[in-house]
Amino acid sequence: MSFRVVRNSKFRHVFGTQLKREQCYDNIRVSKSTWDSTFCAVNPKFVAIITEAAGGGAFMVLPLHKVGRIERDFPLVTGHRGPVLDLAWCPFNDNVIASGAEDCTVKIWQIPELGLLRPLQDCVVELAIHQRRVVQVLWHPVANNVLLSAGGDNKIIIWNVGTGDALVDIDCHPDIIYCCSFNYDGSKLVTACKDKKLRIINPRSGEVIKECEGHEGAKPMRVVYMKDGTIFTTGFSRMSERQYALRHEEVPGKPIVMVELDTSNGVMFPFYDPDSNMVYLCGKGDSVIRYFEITEEAPFVHYINTFQSAEPQRGIGMMPKRGCDVNQCEITRFYRLQAKGYCEVISMTVPRKSELFQDDLYPDTFGDIPALSADEWFEGKDLDPILISLKGGHTPSKKADLKVSKKSNILDKMPGKKKDKEEPAVKLDDVMDEIRRLKATVVRHESRIRDLEKITSKLLSDSMGGDTDNHCITTQAPDAETPVPVPASVPSLAQSSENNTSHSKDLAHEEPELAPDEV
């Protein structure tokens, strides 16, 4: 008599729930680019989607609460001259996003707190070294302002976004780079290349630590560096069957396990959750999401379940753990893009009866505070990410706007180019200071005028003498009941007008007569 032992796991009953249509996003012109990208990036504030645009590249940034049908004239980020291929939100600032496009540039954007109210065309910094299109952008998991970009020129550039400088130029790939992934503390980098090889690289020096054969198929591979040092890859066999494999970083050429899934031709994108140690496989063109749990027990990659949807997915994005709803036992959330312009929201939940915070489901996770600066990391310092607790919900820390301080170049003597739109030279603070100075000047002048009026009235009274009755006449003010004394020496308006009239007549009589020949 045989007994079947059920594996003990708290994630064995994870299930996916599709939100109602009014809680999703509709009327989105999803990009039609043929490059194998997810076309979507999500963080706890915004969802960014690469859209189809004429005459350049654009992507849409929607606040999470702006659900329903999106207006056709909704403002876009339209700074690239070619189609956008990849997006990545900064893990330490939810308002900063990086984009790579076919115009060979990487651009960093600062998104307003309330989202876009008008089209955004001016980026914070433009990073331009690649000679061909930029196919992937990836932020460092620990160091602040460190960004990786992979281009079609077979190069990987490590940038310091804070200064706009390229720190490292990695040129060890003979063909196009499909995918890159940092390890847990960002001290190593694994890449998948078109030459069917996997490379583990030191990102500071560009030195290749390990190199091995990956999947045998000619179609693109994807790779993810796991928390414990193992490497998870997806690819194709020689017979074009889709596969996934788990490898150890010390001997990546000998997979711990390799499993064939099906014969579909869509590239599988692995999404890794380091807190639950689960991997979600989302194939381009598929209508399913398969999820697995990685353990140290054979067979090491345990299949859990499959989420089934009616429509195939064009792209997909995964919410970080600090953006999940801990009150509903939500462990992750996906945003699936469909070809018809519909963004479907799927919530992955663990069923629990208790409404209390589940400590076993939510260990301390990645926070939004960097452990290192860019200079410290480049000098060789390594630290684990700073973790936070999700008990009571996540409260984002206050972040200042991204500012770029470029180093001066003493060799650059070229005159600066005039910008199309001149920035205003006067700032609001300067205007307010000038207003305050003008107000103080007005107050001083008013005080001085009052003093002068007092002195004038005193001098006038002294010049009039002591007996005001003999030298003053009284006049009745039109709106006053008491007569107002007026000095006799001051003529009235009537007298002055009569004098002027008589004077003009005298001048007329005194004019000499002209001779007839002078007329």
matplotlib code that plots the C-alpha trace (Angstrom):
import matplotlib.pyplot as plt

x = [0.0, 1.5, 0.9, 1.3, 3.0, 1.8, 4.6, 4.3, 4.3, 2.4, 2.3, 0.8, -2.7, -1.8, -4.4, -4.9, -7.9, -8.8, -10.1, -13.3, -13.2, -13.8, -10.7, -8.5, -7.2, -8.7, -8.2, -4.4, -2.4, 0.1, 3.4, 3.6, 7.4, 8.7, 11.5, 10.9, 10.2, 7.6, 6.4, 5.3, 6.8, 5.0, 5.7, 3.5, 2.5, 2.4, 2.1, 4.2, 3.2, 5.1, 2.7, 2.5, 3.5, 4.1, 7.4, 9.2, 8.9, 6.5, 5.2, 2.3, 2.5, -0.8, -1.4, -2.7, -6.0, -6.8, -8.6, -11.3, -11.2, -8.2, -8.7, -7.2, -5.4, -4.0, -0.5, 2.5, 6.3, 7.5, 11.2, 12.7, 13.2, 12.7, 10.4, 10.9, 12.1, 12.4, 11.3, 12.6, 11.4, 14.0, 13.8, 14.6, 12.4, 9.0, 8.9, 12.0, 11.9, 14.5, 13.8, 15.9, 14.9, 16.0, 17.5, 20.6, 19.9, 18.9, 16.8, 15.9, 12.5, 11.1, 7.3, 5.2, 3.6, 0.1, 1.0, 1.3, -1.0, 0.7, 3.1, 6.6, 9.4, 12.3, 14.2, 16.4, 19.4, 20.2, 22.9, 24.3, 27.2, 25.6, 26.1, 22.9, 19.5, 19.3, 17.5, 17.5, 17.8, 18.2, 18.8, 21.2, 19.4, 21.6, 23.5, 21.8, 21.8, 23.6, 22.0, 22.8, 22.1, 22.6, 22.7, 22.6, 26.3, 27.0, 28.1, 26.9, 27.4, 27.2, 26.1, 26.2, 22.9, 23.7, 26.6, 25.7, 29.0, 29.7, 31.5, 32.2, 32.1, 31.7, 32.6, 32.9, 29.9, 30.3, 26.6, 23.5, 22.6, 19.2, 19.0, 20.9, 20.3, 22.2, 22.6, 21.1, 23.7, 24.7, 28.2, 27.8, 26.0, 24.7, 23.9, 22.3, 23.7, 22.7, 25.7, 23.8, 26.1, 25.7, 28.3, 28.8, 30.6, 32.1, 30.2, 32.9, 35.8, 33.9, 35.9, 34.1, 34.1, 32.2, 31.2, 29.1, 26.6, 23.0, 20.0, 20.6, 17.8, 18.4, 15.6, 16.1, 17.0, 16.1, 17.9, 17.3, 19.8, 18.2, 18.7, 20.7, 23.1, 21.4, 20.5, 17.1, 17.0, 14.3, 15.0, 14.5, 15.8, 17.3, 13.8, 12.3, 10.7, 10.4, 12.5, 13.4, 16.5, 18.0, 21.8, 24.4, 26.6, 29.8, 29.0, 26.4, 27.2, 25.6, 22.0, 20.6, 17.3, 16.1, 12.4, 10.6, 7.3, 5.6, 6.3, 5.0, 7.3, 6.7, 9.6, 9.0, 9.7, 10.6, 9.5, 11.2, 9.9, 12.8, 10.6, 8.5, 11.2, 8.7, 9.1, 6.3, 6.6, 4.7, 5.1, 4.6, 1.5, 0.3, -2.9, -1.5, 0.8, 2.6, 4.2, 6.7, 8.4, 12.1, 13.3, 16.4, 14.6, 14.3, 13.1, 14.0, 11.5, 8.0, 5.1, 2.2, -0.6, -1.5, -3.6, -5.7, -7.0, -9.1, -6.9, -3.2, -0.8, 1.2, 3.3, 3.3, 4.5, 5.0, 4.3, 7.0, 6.2, 5.8, 2.9, 0.9, -2.2, -1.1, -4.7, -5.9, -2.9, -1.8, 1.8, 2.1, 0.1, 0.4, -0.6, -1.2, -1.3, -3.5, -3.3, -6.7, -5.5, -6.8, -4.6, -5.8, -4.9, -4.4, -3.9, -2.1, -3.4, -2.8, -6.1, -6.1, -9.0, -7.4, -7.4, -4.3, -0.9, 0.7, 4.3, 5.2, 3.9, 5.5, 9.1, 11.1, 11.4, 13.3, 12.8, 13.1, 16.3, 19.7, 22.4, 25.3, 26.0, 27.3, 30.8, 30.9, 29.8, 32.3, 35.1, 34.4, 32.0, 29.2, 26.2, 22.9, 19.8, 18.0, 14.9, 11.6, 8.6, 5.2, 3.3, 0.7, 1.3, 4.2, 4.8, 7.1, 9.9, 10.1, 12.3, 13.7, 13.7, 16.5, 19.3, 22.2, 25.5, 27.7, 31.5, 33.1, 35.2, 38.3, 38.9, 35.5, 35.9, 33.0, 30.3, 27.1, 24.2, 21.1, 18.1, 14.8, 13.0, 15.0, 14.5, 13.2, 16.1, 14.1, 12.9, 9.9, 12.0, 13.9, 10.5, 9.2, 12.4, 12.1, 8.4, 9.4, 12.1, 9.7, 7.2, 9.8, 10.8, 7.2, 6.8, 10.0, 8.8, 5.4, 7.0, 9.2, 6.3, 4.4, 7.4, 7.7, 4.0, 4.4, 7.4, 5.6, 2.5, 4.7, 6.6, 3.4, 1.8, 5.0, 5.0, 1.4, 2.1, 0.4, -3.0, -4.8, -8.1, -6.7, -4.9, -7.4, -10.8, -13.2, -14.6, -17.3, -16.1, -18.7, -18.8, -17.9, -20.1, -17.3, -15.6, -12.0, -9.6, -7.7, -4.8, -5.8, -2.6, -3.8, -6.1, -9.3, -9.9, -12.3, -9.9, -7.1, -9.3, -10.4, -6.8, -5.8, -8.6, -7.7, -4.1, -4.9, -6.9, -4.0, -1.7, -4.1, -4.2, -0.4, 0.2, 1.5, -0.4, 1.2, 1.8, -0.3, 2.8, 3.6, 0.2]
y = [0.0, 3.3, 6.7, 10.0, 12.6, 16.1, 18.7, 21.1, 24.7, 27.8, 28.9, 25.7, 27.2, 30.5, 31.5, 34.4, 36.7, 39.0, 42.3, 43.8, 45.7, 49.1, 48.4, 47.9, 50.1, 50.4, 52.2, 52.0, 52.0, 49.3, 49.3, 47.1, 46.7, 43.3, 43.4, 40.9, 43.2, 43.4, 46.9, 47.6, 48.7, 49.1, 50.6, 51.5, 54.8, 54.5, 52.0, 52.8, 51.4, 51.7, 53.0, 53.3, 56.8, 58.3, 60.1, 59.0, 57.0, 57.5, 55.8, 56.4, 56.9, 56.3, 56.8, 53.5, 55.0, 56.2, 53.2, 52.8, 54.1, 56.3, 59.4, 59.4, 62.7, 61.6, 63.2, 61.0, 61.1, 62.0, 62.7, 59.9, 60.2, 56.4, 53.7, 53.0, 49.4, 49.1, 50.9, 50.6, 52.4, 53.5, 51.2, 54.2, 56.9, 56.1, 59.2, 58.5, 56.2, 55.2, 54.5, 53.0, 53.4, 52.9, 56.4, 54.9, 57.0, 56.3, 59.0, 59.6, 61.2, 62.9, 62.2, 64.7, 63.5, 63.7, 62.3, 64.0, 67.0, 67.8, 66.0, 65.6, 66.2, 67.4, 64.6, 65.1, 63.6, 62.0, 59.2, 58.8, 56.4, 53.4, 53.3, 51.2, 50.8, 50.4, 47.1, 47.0, 49.3, 48.0, 49.7, 48.5, 46.8, 48.4, 51.4, 54.8, 56.3, 53.3, 52.2, 49.5, 49.8, 47.1, 48.1, 46.6, 47.4, 44.4, 46.7, 47.1, 50.5, 51.1, 54.7, 57.1, 58.9, 61.6, 62.9, 61.6, 59.7, 56.2, 54.3, 51.0, 49.9, 46.1, 44.8, 41.0, 39.9, 38.9, 39.3, 41.0, 40.8, 39.4, 39.9, 41.1, 40.5, 41.6, 39.2, 40.0, 42.6, 43.8, 42.5, 40.2, 40.3, 37.5, 38.0, 35.9, 36.5, 35.5, 33.3, 30.9, 31.5, 32.7, 34.9, 35.9, 39.3, 41.5, 44.8, 47.1, 45.8, 44.0, 40.8, 37.6, 35.3, 32.3, 31.5, 28.5, 27.2, 28.1, 26.7, 25.2, 26.9, 29.9, 31.9, 34.5, 33.4, 35.1, 34.9, 35.8, 35.8, 34.2, 35.3, 32.2, 32.5, 30.1, 31.2, 30.6, 30.6, 30.2, 29.4, 26.9, 23.5, 22.5, 21.3, 24.7, 23.4, 25.9, 25.1, 26.4, 25.5, 26.1, 26.4, 27.0, 30.0, 28.0, 25.4, 27.1, 24.8, 21.8, 22.6, 21.3, 20.8, 21.4, 20.9, 21.2, 22.9, 23.1, 23.8, 27.4, 30.0, 32.9, 34.0, 33.3, 36.2, 35.0, 37.2, 36.5, 37.2, 36.9, 37.0, 33.9, 32.4, 32.0, 32.3, 33.3, 32.4, 34.7, 33.9, 36.5, 35.6, 33.2, 33.4, 31.7, 32.5, 29.5, 29.9, 27.7, 27.6, 27.2, 25.1, 23.1, 19.8, 17.8, 18.5, 22.0, 23.7, 22.8, 23.6, 25.2, 26.2, 28.1, 31.2, 31.0, 34.0, 34.4, 36.8, 36.4, 38.9, 41.4, 42.5, 42.3, 44.1, 42.9, 45.0, 45.2, 43.6, 47.0, 47.8, 44.7, 44.7, 42.9, 43.0, 40.8, 38.4, 39.5, 38.4, 39.9, 41.7, 41.5, 44.0, 42.1, 44.1, 42.8, 43.6, 45.2, 48.0, 46.5, 46.3, 43.5, 43.5, 40.1, 39.7, 36.6, 35.8, 33.2, 32.2, 32.8, 33.0, 35.3, 39.1, 39.7, 40.4, 37.2, 37.2, 34.1, 35.5, 38.9, 38.7, 41.9, 43.0, 45.5, 49.1, 52.4, 53.5, 52.8, 51.1, 52.6, 55.6, 55.3, 56.3, 53.8, 51.0, 51.8, 51.9, 48.2, 48.3, 45.7, 45.7, 43.8, 45.8, 47.7, 45.7, 47.1, 45.5, 45.6, 45.3, 48.1, 48.9, 50.6, 54.4, 55.7, 57.9, 61.5, 61.9, 65.0, 65.5, 63.9, 66.4, 65.9, 67.6, 67.1, 67.5, 70.4, 69.6, 71.9, 70.7, 71.8, 75.3, 75.2, 77.9, 76.7, 76.1, 78.3, 76.4, 76.7, 77.5, 79.8, 79.1, 82.0, 83.9, 85.3, 82.8, 83.1, 83.7, 86.6, 88.2, 87.9, 89.5, 92.4, 92.9, 93.0, 95.6, 97.8, 97.6, 98.7, 101.6, 102.8, 102.7, 104.8, 107.4, 107.7, 108.3, 111.0, 112.7, 112.9, 114.5, 117.0, 117.9, 118.6, 120.8, 122.8, 123.4, 124.6, 127.0, 128.4, 129.0, 130.9, 133.1, 134.2, 136.0, 136.0, 137.8, 135.6, 137.6, 140.6, 138.6, 135.8, 135.6, 132.8, 130.5, 127.9, 124.4, 122.7, 119.6, 121.1, 122.9, 125.1, 127.9, 127.3, 130.2, 131.4, 133.9, 137.2, 137.3, 134.3, 135.5, 133.6, 131.6, 134.2, 137.1, 135.2, 134.5, 138.2, 139.3, 136.9, 138.2, 141.9, 141.1, 139.4, 142.5, 144.8, 142.7, 142.9, 146.7, 147.0, 145.0, 147.3, 147.8, 146.3, 148.2, 147.2, 145.8, 143.7, 142.0]
z = [0.0, -1.1, 0.4, -1.5, 0.7, 0.0, 0.1, 3.0, 1.7, 2.6, -1.0, -2.3, -2.6, -4.2, -6.8, -9.2, -9.3, -12.2, -11.1, -12.5, -15.7, -14.0, -11.8, -14.9, -17.7, -21.2, -24.5, -24.5, -27.7, -26.8, -28.8, -31.8, -31.7, -32.5, -29.8, -27.0, -24.1, -21.3, -22.5, -18.9, -15.6, -12.3, -8.9, -5.9, -7.5, -11.2, -14.1, -17.2, -20.6, -23.9, -26.5, -30.3, -31.4, -34.9, -35.5, -32.4, -29.2, -26.3, -23.2, -20.9, -17.1, -15.3, -11.5, -10.1, -9.2, -12.7, -13.8, -16.5, -20.0, -20.8, -22.9, -26.4, -25.7, -22.4, -22.0, -22.8, -22.3, -25.8, -25.6, -27.7, -31.4, -31.9, -30.5, -26.8, -26.1, -22.3, -19.1, -15.5, -12.3, -9.9, -6.8, -4.4, -6.0, -7.2, -9.4, -11.4, -14.5, -17.0, -20.7, -23.5, -27.2, -30.8, -30.9, -29.1, -25.9, -22.3, -20.7, -17.1, -16.3, -13.2, -13.0, -11.1, -7.9, -9.3, -12.7, -16.0, -16.7, -20.0, -22.4, -21.0, -23.4, -21.2, -19.4, -16.3, -18.0, -21.3, -21.4, -24.9, -25.6, -27.4, -31.1, -31.7, -30.1, -26.3, -25.6, -21.8, -18.8, -15.3, -11.9, -9.3, -6.4, -3.6, -4.8, -5.5, -9.0, -10.6, -13.9, -16.4, -20.1, -22.7, -26.4, -29.8, -30.2, -27.8, -25.0, -21.4, -19.8, -16.0, -15.4, -12.5, -13.1, -10.5, -12.6, -16.0, -16.3, -17.6, -14.9, -16.7, -20.3, -20.6, -24.0, -23.8, -25.9, -29.5, -30.3, -29.1, -25.4, -24.6, -20.9, -17.8, -14.1, -10.9, -7.9, -4.5, -3.4, -6.9, -6.8, -9.8, -13.1, -15.3, -19.0, -21.7, -25.2, -28.8, -29.0, -26.6, -23.7, -20.2, -18.6, -14.9, -14.9, -12.3, -13.0, -11.7, -13.8, -16.7, -16.0, -17.0, -13.9, -15.5, -19.0, -20.1, -22.6, -22.1, -23.9, -27.3, -29.2, -31.4, -29.9, -27.1, -23.5, -20.3, -17.0, -13.4, -10.5, -7.4, -3.8, -2.8, -5.7, -8.1, -11.6, -13.3, -17.1, -19.8, -23.4, -26.2, -27.0, -30.4, -31.4, -30.4, -27.3, -24.4, -21.4, -18.0, -16.0, -12.6, -12.3, -9.6, -10.0, -9.4, -12.2, -14.4, -17.3, -15.5, -14.8, -11.5, -13.3, -16.8, -17.8, -21.1, -21.0, -24.5, -28.1, -28.2, -29.9, -27.5, -25.3, -21.6, -19.1, -15.6, -12.7, -9.4, -5.9, -3.5, -0.4, -1.3, -3.5, -6.3, -10.1, -12.4, -16.1, -18.5, -22.2, -24.9, -26.7, -24.0, -22.1, -19.0, -16.1, -14.6, -11.1, -9.3, -5.9, -5.7, -2.7, -1.7, -2.0, -5.1, -7.7, -6.6, -8.9, -7.7, -10.0, -8.1, -10.5, -13.6, -14.1, -17.2, -19.1, -22.2, -24.2, -25.0, -23.4, -25.3, -22.3, -18.6, -15.4, -11.8, -8.7, -6.1, -2.8, -0.9, -3.3, -2.5, -0.2, 3.0, 4.4, 1.5, 1.8, -1.7, -2.4, -5.9, -8.6, -12.4, -15.1, -18.3, -21.6, -24.4, -28.1, -28.0, -25.7, -22.4, -19.3, -17.1, -13.3, -11.7, -8.0, -6.6, -3.2, -0.5, 1.2, 4.9, 7.3, 9.8, 9.1, 11.1, 9.6, 8.3, 9.3, 7.4, 4.1, 4.5, 5.7, 5.6, 2.0, -0.2, 1.0, -0.9, 0.9, -0.8, 1.2, -0.8, -2.9, -6.5, -5.5, -2.6, -4.8, -7.5, -5.0, -4.1, -1.2, -1.0, 1.3, 1.4, 0.6, 3.4, 4.3, 5.7, 7.4, 5.7, 9.0, 9.0, 5.4, 3.6, 4.0, 1.3, 2.5, 1.3, -1.8, -3.3, -7.1, -9.0, -9.7, -12.0, -11.2, -14.2, -13.7, -15.6, -18.6, -18.9, -22.5, -23.7, -25.1, -27.5, -27.0, -25.6, -27.9, -27.6, -26.4, -28.2, -25.0, -22.8, -19.1, -17.0, -15.4, -12.5, -9.9, -7.6, -4.5, -6.2, -7.2, -3.6, -2.2, -4.6, -3.6, 0.1, -0.6, -2.5, 0.3, 2.8, 0.5, 0.3, 4.1, 4.5, 1.9, 3.5, 6.9, 5.4, 3.7, 7.0, 8.7, 5.9, 6.1, 9.9, 9.3, 6.5, 8.6, 11.5, 9.3, 7.8, 11.2, 12.4, 9.3, 9.8, 13.1, 16.4, 15.6, 13.2, 13.4, 11.5, 8.9, 8.1, 6.5, 7.0, 4.3, 4.7, 3.6, 1.5, 3.7, 7.1, 9.6, 11.0, 9.1, 8.0, 8.5, 5.5, 5.5, 3.9, 2.0, 0.0, -2.8, -3.5, -6.7, -8.0, -7.4, -9.1, -12.2, -12.4, -12.2, -15.0, -17.2, -16.8, -17.4, -20.7, -21.8, -21.0, -23.1, -26.0, -25.8, -25.6, -28.8, -31.6, -34.8, -37.9, -41.1, -44.2, -45.9, -42.7, -42.5]

ax = plt.figure().add_subplot(projection="3d")
ax.plot(x, y, z, "-o")
ax.set_aspect("equal")
plt.show()
